[in-house]
Amino acid sequence: MRNSILFLFLTLLTTATVANAAELKTSQDLLSEAKSRIQAIETDQLQRLLDDDPDVVLIDVRMPSEIKVMGYIDVPQQTVIPRGWLEFRIANHVLDHDTPIVAYCGGGLRSTLAADKLQQMGYTNVRNYEEGFITWKQRGLPVAEDK
């Protein structure tokens, strides 16, 4: 009897573990799903947007330590909200959910997830600068150090 109960328990545990493993998503799965829901812009588009729209909010979602070492996009619309704090701090920076927002990071991975999360939170005019800060800097565009 005891062995039967143990066998049943192990069988149920194994079945539950296999079922949960089938539901697990990789980071690539999450990125692909997010990319399908958001709008990406490239460097030339971002430059025009920043030149033409003083109301756009450009959010750098990198860690402060990265920004200190690498710098940041030097425009008045620039603000920093690290990816891990975005959901908690966005309301302090963007009051109107229709405000144009562009998220960026070093290479477009974290900003993809950030843009997707902002849309899920109800922000309606969100884009992702997919090429990221590294491309911006390589193109010799305005960069400032240590914010």
N, C-alpha and C positions, 0 to 999 in steps of 0.2 A: 504494500500500500504506500509506504513512504517513498519507495523508488518510483512508483507511478506518479505521485504528486510532484516529485523532483523532475521527472521527465516532462510532465505537462508544463511545469513552470519554465523549464529551459526551452521547450518548444515555443511557448508563447513569447518569451523574451527574444529568441532568435527571430521569430516572425515579425515582431514589432521593430527590432533593429533593422532588418532588411527593408521593411516598409518605410521607415524613417530615412534610410540611406537613399532610397529612390527619390525622396522629396528634397534632398540637399542640393543646393545650387553652388556652383563655383563662382569666383569673382568674375570670370569671363561671362558666365550666364547673366549675372546681375548687370554687368556693363552693357551687354548686348540688349537686354530688355530696356535699360535706361535710354540707350541711344535711339531705340525705336520710338521713344515717347518725347524726346526733346529736340530742340532745334540747335544745330551747331553753326558757328560762324568761324570764318578764317581771319587771318591777320588783316588783310586789306579791308574786309568788312568791319572789323572791330575799330580800325583806325578811323574810318568814315563815321561810324556811329559815335565814337568819342568826340570827334570834331564837330559833329552836327547836333548832338543832343546833350546839353549840360545836365539833364535830369537822370541820365542813365547811371546806375550804380554798378561799379565794377568791383566784384568781390574776389579777393585773393583768398583761396581756401587752404593755402599751404601753412605749414607750421612756422611760428615766429623764428625758429632757429634757421630754417631754410631761407626765409626772407632776409635775415641778417647777413647770411653768407652770400646770397645771390643777388639781392636787390628786389625791386618791384617795379611794376609799370608806373611811370611817373606822369600821372594825369590827375586833375582835381577830383575826378569821380571815384578814385581808388579808395577802397577800404579793405581791412583785413578781418575776416572771420574764419578761423581755422575750421576745417571740415568737421571735427568732433564737437564743435560748439555751434554750428550753423543753426540748427533747429531752435536753440535756446536764445540766440542773440540777434537773429535776423530782424525781429520786430523792433529792436532798438535802432536799426539802421534804415529800414524800409517800412514806412507806415502805410502807404497805399499799395494794395496788392496788385495794382495795374502798372506800377512803376517799372520801367525797363531795367532789367537786371542781366548782367553778364557775369558768369562764374568762370574763374580760371585757376589753374594750378601750374605745376611745372610742365606737364606733358599731356594733360587732358583726361586723366583717369579719375582722379578725385572730383574734379569739377563736373564731370559727367554725372556722377552720383549726386553731387550737390545740386545741380540744376534740376535733376529729376525729383529730388526731395522737395525743393522749393515749389515745384509745380504741384506736387502732392499736397503741399501745405496751402495751396490756393493762390499762389502768385501766378499771374496770367501772362506775363511778358518776360519770360526767362530764356536766356540762351547760354550756350556753353562755348567758350573760346577753346576749341578742340586742340589747336596747335600748341597752346600753352606758352608760358613765360619763356621757356628756353628758345623757342622760335622767335618770339618778340625780341629778345636780347640779341640773338644771332643776326637778326636783320638790322641791327643798329638803331632800333627805335628807342624813344626816351625811357631811361631806366634810372631810378634813384636807389640810393643805398641806405640801409639801416633806418627803418621807420619805427 
